[in-house]
Amino acid sequence: MRHERLRYPRTIAAVAGAAALALTATACGGDDKKSDKSSNGSAAPGGAGTGGDLSVLITQETRGIDPAISTVSSVNGGTQAAAVFDVLFYIDPKTGKVQPQLAESATASDGGSVWNIKLRPNVTFTDGTPLDAEALKFNWERHQDPAVRSVAAVAAKDLKFAVVDPTNLKVTLPAPNPHFDQLVAHNLAFVGSPTAIKADPKGFSAKPVGAGPFKVKSWVRDNALTLERNTAYWNKDRPLLNSVTLKPVMDQTQRLNSLVSGQGDLVTTINFKMVNEAREKGLTVAYDDKNGGFMTMFKTDRPPFDDPRARRAYVLIMDGGDRNKVIQGPAGAGQTLTTFFAPTSPFVDPTATMPKQNKEEAQKLLDELAAAGKPLEFTYTTNSSAAAKASAEYWQAQTRGMKNIKMNTEFLDGSAYASKVMISKDFQAAEFNAFFDDPEPVLYNLLYSKGAENRTGYNNPAVDAALDKARATTDDNERKAQYAIVQQAIVNDLPFWSYEKGFAAAIQGKRGKVEGIQLFEDGLILFDRVSVK
């Protein structure tokens, strides 16, 4: 995976059909893991709307489609939101560069303290109202309202906005950030109709109105979300599809069988076992490695994992490689994560390796905790999918025979998990994943003491200082030095423990030939350029 840093000052070119990593599934040729073919997103013969109908099988239902609820992630409603809202910008997973979509450019001035977001002219929401600078200001100020409880509240905090004209919004940051455009792409990319939100703030997430390539036609929860083409989409040659149907199918075997039998066209997944089985069945798979990975994260600011001995004891009990073979099949051994940054990343510190299993040392730590009146008892929270259950039960089995530890499990459906773990941060230990192409803004969000996605409560002043220094520069050598400090702190402090490599994949079914699949983040789709033949 090749990384390129954007040099400061930066302007994102207004290129309507900008190509990023194009993970294009073809109807023949089997799997192509590293030679994914690119798509320029050109219109299908005959123009927009002649590209067929797409059926996407998703892992779980979302609790709502709303910029305040949906994150730019396939595991928290991002797939649905990307179809309805589109994105202002997205991060090219091959280069780490920010690319324009609904917006034309993001330009920094005053040392990165002030940014101008330039929107495309004449973009409208599907209710006919304009997606202009006033609409963008409303959306970003809404994230700042404590009553909304937005998932992007921290990312938008202390930002100040001034409408320059209908297509330009001036944003003043509380501190210089030459990587602010990446934060926008990762945390603030979705924009909803202010008119629709004001008309029904509580009901908007069930009846979302965006400016994306598709709009909601019908939604039978836990059955199917049917989207129809937005004929007023800003790019007149798109979308190519007539409709998209998103069907939640939690069981991965059922999803895979549905692809084989022609009951679905596409699955995006971060489950390696499913990817491997798809290859064995001759299905076309597009695949891209990521930094980061799957993890157990600990709530470090409350018992029992506020004690670093408890975190380390848990980690030393576990064998990530064995878990990967058991849960993901024999090929899963190759997915075992040793460093949080991928070996190919220009920022990796190869000496910052995750601790290896050592049950004898773990027992000593458990005994110390018990002698201090703190025997380790905790609840491990994860979602209720079969794969998540199997993983949690594997971890739980590893604690058997160990003294002074009791691990309970809690399985929640997708919306309940998101509410409890991601929004309320109400957990002791939980399954999570964090994938990224460039460290900004994900690592800052995840580990900074006041980071937008710091759910662990982790607070290390040295890490805060390193993250601030990395954010303040575009010099890759300096960034590498600062991220080395962060990586060493991860393996020493263990706010989380990662055991399986991150990736994004798309699996194509046998019903039709899906073209123009372009993935970003952890497997979101740029729906405007997809077609089915």
C-alpha positions in Angstrom: 0.0 0.0 0.0 1.5 3.3 -1.1 1.1 6.4 1.0 1.6 10.0 -0.2 1.3 13.0 2.0 -0.5 16.2 0.9 1.9 19.1 1.1 0.8 22.3 2.9 -0.7 24.5 1.7 -3.0 22.3 -0.1 -6.0 22.7 -2.4 -8.1 19.8 -3.5 -8.7 20.0 -7.2 -12.3 20.1 -8.4 -12.4 17.0 -10.4 -15.8 15.5 -10.6 -14.7 12.0 -11.5 -11.6 11.9 -9.4 -10.3 8.3 -9.3 -9.1 6.8 -6.0 -8.5 3.2 -5.2 -10.9 1.5 -7.6 -11.7 -2.0 -6.3 -13.5 -3.1 -9.4 -15.2 -6.5 -9.4 -15.3 -8.2 -12.8 -17.5 -11.0 -13.9 -14.6 -13.3 -14.7 -11.1 -14.0 -13.6 -11.7 -15.0 -10.0 -10.0 -13.1 -7.2 -7.4 -10.4 -7.7 -6.1 -9.5 -4.3 -3.4 -7.0 -5.2 -4.1 -6.2 -8.8 -7.5 -4.5 -8.4 -8.6 -2.9 -11.6 -9.6 0.7 -11.7 -12.8 2.3 -12.8 -13.1 5.9 -14.1 -16.7 5.9 -13.1 -17.8 6.8 -16.7 -21.5 6.7 -17.5 -23.0 3.5 -18.7 -24.1 3.4 -22.4 -27.4 5.3 -22.7 -26.6 7.7 -19.7 -27.6 7.8 -16.1 -30.2 5.3 -14.8 -29.4 2.6 -17.3 -27.0 0.8 -15.0 -29.5 -1.7 -13.5 -30.5 -2.4 -10.0 -28.1 -3.3 -7.2 -28.8 -5.5 -4.2 -26.3 -5.1 -1.3 -26.4 -7.5 1.6 -25.3 -5.6 4.8 -24.2 -7.0 8.1 -26.8 -5.3 10.3 -29.6 -2.7 10.4 -28.7 0.8 11.3 -30.4 2.7 14.1 -30.9 5.7 11.7 -29.6 7.6 8.7 -28.5 11.0 10.0 -25.2 12.9 10.0 -25.5 13.1 13.8 -25.8 9.3 14.0 -24.0 7.8 11.0 -20.2 7.6 11.0 -18.1 7.2 7.9 -17.8 3.5 8.6 -19.6 0.4 7.3 -20.3 -0.8 10.8 -22.3 2.2 11.9 -24.7 3.1 9.1 -22.1 4.6 6.8 -23.1 2.5 3.8 -26.7 3.7 4.0 -25.6 7.3 4.6 -23.1 7.3 1.7 -26.0 6.4 -0.7 -28.4 9.0 0.7 -26.1 11.9 1.6 -23.0 11.3 -0.5 -19.9 12.8 1.0 -18.2 16.2 0.9 -14.8 14.5 0.5 -13.4 11.1 0.8 -9.8 9.8 1.5 -8.2 7.9 -1.3 -7.1 4.7 0.4 -4.1 4.2 -1.9 -2.5 7.6 -1.5 -4.0 9.0 1.7 -5.1 12.1 -0.3 -8.4 13.8 0.1 -10.6 13.8 -3.0 -13.7 16.0 -3.7 -17.2 14.8 -4.1 -20.0 17.2 -3.1 -17.4 19.9 -2.3 -14.9 21.2 -4.8 -12.0 22.1 -2.6 -10.7 22.7 0.9 -8.0 25.3 1.2 -5.9 26.3 4.2 -4.6 29.7 5.2 -3.1 31.4 8.3 -0.9 28.4 9.0 -3.8 25.9 8.9 -5.9 27.9 11.4 -8.5 29.0 8.8 -9.9 26.8 6.0 -12.3 27.6 3.2 -14.7 24.8 2.1 -15.8 25.5 -1.4 -19.0 23.6 -2.4 -20.1 22.7 -5.9 -22.6 25.3 -7.2 -26.3 24.4 -7.7 -26.3 21.2 -5.6 -29.7 20.5 -4.1 -31.1 18.1 -1.6 -33.9 15.8 -2.8 -36.5 18.2 -1.2 -35.3 20.8 -3.6 -33.5 23.0 -1.1 -29.9 24.1 -1.7 -26.9 22.4 -0.3 -25.1 25.7 0.1 -22.8 27.2 2.7 -25.7 28.0 5.0 -26.8 24.4 4.9 -23.2 23.2 5.7 -23.0 25.7 8.6 -26.3 24.4 10.0 -25.1 20.8 9.8 -21.8 21.4 11.5 -23.3 23.7 14.2 -25.9 20.9 14.8 -23.0 18.6 15.7 -22.0 21.1 18.4 -25.4 21.1 20.1 -25.2 18.9 23.2 -28.9 18.0 23.0 -28.3 16.3 19.6 -25.6 13.9 21.1 -23.9 13.8 17.7 -21.2 11.2 17.0 -19.2 14.1 15.5 -19.6 16.4 18.5 -16.0 16.4 19.5 -14.8 16.7 15.9 -16.9 19.9 15.4 -16.3 21.3 18.8 -15.0 24.9 18.9 -15.1 25.3 15.1 -16.4 28.8 14.1 -18.1 29.3 10.8 -18.7 32.3 8.5 -20.7 32.1 5.3 -18.7 33.9 2.6 -21.2 33.3 -0.2 -23.5 30.5 -1.2 -20.6 28.2 -2.2 -17.9 29.1 0.3 -17.8 28.5 4.1 -15.0 29.9 6.2 -14.0 27.7 9.1 -11.8 29.0 11.9 -10.1 26.2 14.0 -9.2 26.5 17.7 -5.7 25.5 16.7 -3.8 25.1 13.5 -4.4 21.8 11.7 -2.9 21.4 8.2 -4.8 18.1 8.0 -8.3 19.5 8.7 -9.5 18.3 5.3 -8.9 14.7 6.4 -10.9 15.3 9.6 -13.7 16.6 7.4 -13.6 13.6 5.2 -13.5 11.2 8.1 -15.8 12.9 10.6 -17.9 15.6 9.0 -18.6 14.3 5.5 -22.4 13.8 5.6 -24.8 16.7 5.2 -28.6 16.6 5.6 -31.3 19.0 4.5 -31.7 21.7 7.2 -35.3 22.1 6.1 -36.1 18.4 6.7 -34.2 18.3 9.9 -36.0 21.4 11.3 -39.4 20.0 10.2 -38.9 16.7 12.1 -35.7 16.5 14.2 -36.7 13.2 15.8 -38.1 11.6 12.7 -35.3 12.7 10.3 -33.2 9.6 10.8 -36.1 7.4 9.6 -36.9 9.7 6.7 -33.5 11.2 5.7 -33.2 13.8 3.1 -29.8 14.3 1.4 -28.1 15.3 -1.8 -26.7 11.9 -2.6 -27.1 9.7 -5.7 -30.2 8.0 -4.1 -33.2 8.8 -2.0 -35.3 6.7 0.2 -38.3 5.0 -1.5 -39.3 2.6 1.3 -37.8 1.2 4.5 -39.0 -1.8 6.3 -36.6 -2.1 9.2 -34.7 -5.3 9.5 -35.9 -6.3 6.1 -34.9 -3.9 3.3 -34.1 -0.3 2.6 -35.0 0.5 -1.0 -33.4 3.5 -2.6 -34.3 5.1 -5.9 -32.2 7.2 -8.2 -32.0 10.9 -7.4 -32.8 12.4 -10.8 -31.6 15.8 -9.6 -28.1 14.6 -8.6 -25.4 17.2 -9.1 -23.6 15.0 -11.7 -26.0 14.7 -14.6 -24.3 11.6 -15.9 -24.9 9.8 -12.6 -26.0 7.8 -10.7 -25.8 4.9 -13.1 -28.1 2.6 -11.2 -31.9 2.8 -11.1 -32.1 1.6 -7.6 -30.2 0.2 -4.6 -31.7 -2.2 -2.1 -29.8 -2.7 1.2 -30.8 -5.9 3.0 -29.5 -6.7 6.5 -28.4 -10.3 6.8 -26.5 -10.8 10.0 -25.3 -14.4 9.4 -22.2 -14.3 7.2 -22.8 -17.8 5.8 -26.3 -16.8 4.7 -24.9 -13.7 3.0 -22.3 -15.7 1.2 -24.8 -18.3 0.1 -27.1 -15.6 -1.1 -24.4 -14.2 -3.4 -23.7 -17.7 -4.8 -27.4 -18.4 -5.4 -28.0 -15.1 -7.1 -30.1 -13.5 -4.3 -27.8 -10.6 -4.0 -25.2 -8.7 -6.0 -22.6 -7.4 -3.5 -21.3 -7.7 0.0 -18.7 -5.4 1.6 -17.0 -7.1 4.5 -14.3 -6.9 7.0 -14.6 -10.6 7.9 -11.6 -12.5 6.6 -13.3 -16.0 6.8 -16.0 -14.8 4.5 -13.4 -13.4 2.1 -11.5 -16.7 2.1 -14.6 -18.8 1.6 -15.7 -16.5 -1.2 -12.5 -17.1 -3.0 -12.9 -20.8 -2.5 -16.3 -20.6 -4.1 -14.9 -18.8 -7.1 -16.5 -15.4 -6.3 -14.8 -12.2 -7.3 -13.2 -10.4 -4.4 -11.7 -6.9 -4.3 -9.4 -6.5 -1.3 -7.3 -3.8 0.3 -5.1 -3.9 3.4 -5.3 -1.2 6.0 -3.4 0.1 9.0 -4.9 -0.8 12.3 -7.1 -3.7 13.0 -9.6 -5.6 15.1 -9.2 -5.1 18.8 -10.3 -5.5 22.4 -10.6 -2.0 23.8 -10.6 -1.3 27.5 -12.3 1.5 29.5 -9.2 2.8 31.1 -10.9 5.5 33.2 -13.0 3.2 35.3 -12.6 -0.1 37.2 -11.4 -2.7 36.6 -9.3 -1.6 33.6 -8.2 1.7 35.0 -5.5 -0.5 36.5 -2.9 -1.2 33.8 -2.1 -4.6 35.4 -5.7 -5.7 34.6 -5.3 -4.7 30.9 -1.9 -6.5 30.6 -3.1 -9.6 32.4 -6.0 -9.9 29.9 -3.7 -9.5 26.9 -1.1 -11.9 28.2 -3.7 -14.6 28.6 -4.7 -14.4 24.9 -3.1 -15.7 21.7 -4.2 -13.6 18.8 -2.7 -16.0 16.2 -4.5 -19.0 17.5 -7.8 -17.0 17.7 -7.4 -16.0 14.1 -6.9 -19.7 13.0 -9.9 -20.9 15.1 -12.3 -18.1 14.1 -11.2 -17.3 10.6 -10.0 -20.7 9.5 -6.4 -21.9 8.7 -5.7 -18.9 6.4 -6.5 -16.6 9.3 -3.1 -17.1 10.7 -1.7 -14.8 8.1 -4.0 -12.1 9.3 -2.4 -11.9 12.7 -1.4 -8.3 13.6 1.9 -7.6 15.2 2.3 -3.9 14.8 -0.6 -1.5 14.8 0.7 0.2 11.6 1.0 -2.1 8.6 4.6 -3.1 7.8 4.3 -1.2 4.5 3.3 2.1 6.2 6.0 4.8 6.0 5.1 5.6 9.7 5.5 2.1 11.2 7.7 1.5 14.1 8.7 -2.2 13.7 9.8 -2.4 17.3 6.4 -1.5 18.7 5.0 -5.0 18.7 1.9 -6.2 20.5 2.6 -8.3 23.6 2.8 -12.1 23.1 0.9 -14.7 25.2 2.5 -15.4 28.6 0.0 -17.0 31.0 2.5 -17.4 33.8 3.1 -13.6 33.8 -0.6 -13.0 33.5 -1.4 -15.1 36.5 1.2 -13.2 38.6 -0.6 -9.9 37.7 -4.0 -11.4 38.5 -2.7 -12.6 41.9 -1.4 -9.1 42.5 -4.7 -7.6 41.8 -6.5 -10.1 44.0 -4.1 -9.4 46.9 -4.9 -5.7 46.5 -8.6 -6.5 46.8 -9.3 -6.2 43.1 -9.8 -9.6 41.6 -10.5 -9.1 37.9 -14.1 -9.5 37.0 -15.5 -7.7 33.9 -18.0 -7.8 31.1 -16.9 -8.1 27.5 -19.4 -6.3 25.2 -19.8 -7.1 21.5 -22.5 -7.3 18.8 -24.8 -10.3 18.5 -23.6 -11.6 15.1 -22.4 -15.2 15.0 -18.9 -14.2 14.2 -18.7 -11.7 17.1 -20.2 -14.3 19.5 -17.7 -16.9 18.4 -14.8 -14.5 19.0 -16.0 -13.5 22.4 -16.6 -17.1 23.4 -13.0 -17.9 22.3 -11.6 -15.2 24.5 -13.7 -16.3 27.4 -12.5 -19.9 27.0 -8.9 -18.8 27.3 -9.6 -17.4 30.8 -10.7 -20.8 32.1 -8.1 -22.4 34.4 -6.8 -19.0 35.3 -7.3 -17.8 38.9 -8.8 -14.5 40.1 -10.4 -13.6 36.8 -14.1 -13.9 35.7 -15.1 -12.7 32.2 -18.8 -12.2 31.4 -20.1 -11.6 27.9 -22.7 -9.2 26.6 -24.1 -9.5 23.1 -26.1 -6.6 21.7 -27.7 -5.9 18.3 -26.1 -3.4 16.1 -28.1 -0.3 17.2 -27.8 -1.2 20.9 -24.1 -1.8 20.6 -23.6 1.5 18.8 -25.6 3.4 21.5 -23.9 1.8 24.4 -20.3 1.5 23.3 -19.9 4.2 20.6 -22.2 6.9 22.0 -22.5 6.4 25.7 -19.1 4.8 26.1 -20.6 2.5 28.7 -18.5 -0.6 28.7 -15.6 -2.3 30.5 -14.1 -4.2 27.6 -15.5 -4.3 24.1 -14.8 -5.6 20.6 -14.0 -2.8 18.2 -12.0 -2.1 15.0 -10.1 0.9 13.8 -8.8 0.9 10.2 -7.0 3.8 8.5 -4.9 4.6 5.4 -3.2 7.7 6.9 -2.9 8.2 10.6 -4.8 11.5 10.4 -7.4 11.9 11.8 -8.1 8.4 13.1 -5.2 8.0 15.5 -5.8 11.5 16.9 -9.5 10.8 17.3 -8.8 7.4 18.9 -6.0 8.2 21.4 -6.0 11.9 22.1 -7.4 12.5 25.6 -10.1 14.7 24.1 -10.3 12.9 20.8 -13.5 12.6 18.8 -13.5 8.8 19.0 -11.6 8.3 22.3 -14.0 5.8 23.8 -11.5 4.2 26.1 -10.9 7.3 28.3 -7.2 7.0 27.6 -5.2 9.9 28.8 -1.4 10.1 28.3 0.1 13.6 28.2 3.1 12.3 26.2 0.8 10.8 23.6 -1.2 14.0 23.5 1.9 16.0 22.8 3.1 13.6 20.1 -0.3 13.6 18.4 -0.3 17.4 18.5 3.1 17.6 17.0 2.2 15.1 14.3 -0.9 17.0 13.4 0.9 20.4 13.3 3.4 19.3 10.6 3.4 18.0 7.0 7.0 16.8 7.3 6.8 13.0 7.1 10.0 12.4 9.0 8.7 14.5 11.9 5.4 12.7 11.7 7.1 9.3 11.8 9.1 10.3 14.9 5.9 11.4 16.7 3.9 8.4 15.6 6.7 6.1 16.9 6.1 7.6 20.4 2.4 6.8 20.0 3.0 3.3 18.8 5.3 2.5 21.7 2.7 3.9 24.1 0.0 1.7 22.7 2.0 -1.5 23.4 3.1 -0.3 26.8 -0.2 1.2 28.1 -2.6 -1.1 26.2 -5.7 1.1 26.0 -6.6 -1.5 23.4 -5.1 -4.7 22.1 -5.1 -5.5 18.4 -4.9 -9.0 17.1 -6.1 -9.1 13.5 -5.1 -7.0 10.6 -7.5 -4.5 9.1 -8.8 -4.6 5.6 -11.7 -3.7 3.3 -13.2 -6.1 0.8 -16.1 -6.3 -1.7 -17.5 -9.7 -2.8 -19.5 -9.9 -6.0 -22.3 -12.3 -6.4 -23.1 -14.4 -9.5 -26.3 -12.7 -10.5 -24.8 -9.9 -12.6 -21.6 -8.1 -13.4 -21.0 -5.3 -11.0 -18.8 -2.5 -12.3 -17.3 0.7 -10.9 -17.0 -0.5 -7.3 -14.9 2.2 -5.5 -14.3 1.6 -1.8 -13.1 4.0 0.8 -12.6 4.0 4.6 -13.5 0.5 5.9 -15.5 -0.5 2.9 -17.9 2.3 2.1 -19.1 2.6 -1.5 -19.1 5.6 -3.8 -22.6 4.6 -5.1 -22.8 7.2 -7.9 -20.4 5.3 -10.1 -21.6 1.7 -9.7 -23.5 -0.2 -12.4 -24.8 -3.8 -12.9 -25.0 -5.6 -16.2 
